[in-house]
Every structure is written in structure tokens, then in C-alpha cells.
Amino acid sequence: MARAKKDGRYVNYDIEREIYEKLEKYCEEVGQTKTVAIERILTKYLDNYFNVSEEKRIF
């Protein structure tokens, strides 16, 4: 039985090689795909960002 498709969007970004290599190493160490890792990393960062009052946000 096929896995259900999630409601997602494709993104394509050109990032620095050093950051990509760190992401690859992280994914290997924790056993996650890059997609899952990026989703979790962005979710945590953005949740923290939006939990701070607007006046205290750093841009």
C-alpha cells in the first residue's frame, strides 16, 4: 500500500556548500532524510521566533 502524500510544497534553494555538508553529516548521524531534518529544523526555529514578542524579534 502506498504512503499517503502530504500537503507539501517543493522548494529549491542554493545554499553554501559548508552548510549543505553540515546538513548531510547531521542527517547521517541522526538517521533522517534531508527533508525531515529541514522541516524539523525550520519548525523549531520558526516556533521560537514567533513565540517572542514582535518588539524583541531579531531580524
C-alpha positions as CSV (number, residue, x, y, z in Angstrom):
1,M,0.0,0.0,0.0
2,A,1.4,3.4,-1.0
3,R,2.2,6.0,1.6
4,A,-0.3,8.9,1.8
5,K,1.0,12.1,0.2
6,K,1.5,15.0,2.5
7,D,0.2,18.5,1.7
8,G,3.6,20.0,0.9
9,R,5.4,22.3,-1.5
10,Y,8.6,21.8,-3.3
11,V,11.4,24.2,-2.6
12,N,14.7,24.6,-4.3
13,Y,17.4,26.8,-2.8
14,D,21.1,27.3,-3.5
15,I,22.9,27.1,-0.1
16,E,26.6,27.4,0.7
17,R,28.5,24.1,0.4
18,E,29.6,24.2,4.0
19,I,26.0,24.4,5.3
20,Y,24.9,21.6,2.9
21,E,27.8,19.4,4.1
22,K,26.8,20.0,7.8
23,L,23.2,19.1,6.9
24,E,24.4,15.9,5.2
25,K,26.5,14.9,8.2
26,Y,23.6,15.7,10.6
27,C,21.2,13.6,8.6
28,E,23.7,10.7,8.6
29,E,24.2,10.9,12.3
30,V,20.5,11.1,13.3
31,G,19.2,8.9,10.5
32,Q,16.8,11.3,8.9
33,T,16.2,12.3,5.4
34,K,17.2,15.9,4.5
35,T,13.5,16.7,4.0
36,V,12.6,15.6,7.5
37,A,15.6,17.3,9.0
38,I,15.0,20.6,7.3
39,E,11.3,20.5,8.2
40,R,12.1,19.9,11.9
41,I,14.9,22.5,12.0
42,L,12.8,25.2,10.4
43,T,9.8,24.3,12.5
44,K,11.8,24.7,15.7
45,Y,13.4,27.9,14.6
46,L,10.2,29.5,13.4
47,D,8.2,28.4,16.5
48,N,10.9,30.0,18.7
49,Y,10.9,33.1,16.5
50,F,7.1,33.6,16.7
51,N,7.0,32.9,20.4
52,V,8.9,36.1,21.1
53,S,7.1,39.4,21.1
54,E,7.3,41.4,17.9
55,E,9.3,44.1,19.7
56,K,12.0,41.7,20.8
57,R,12.4,39.8,17.5
58,I,15.8,40.0,15.8
59,F,15.8,40.3,12.1
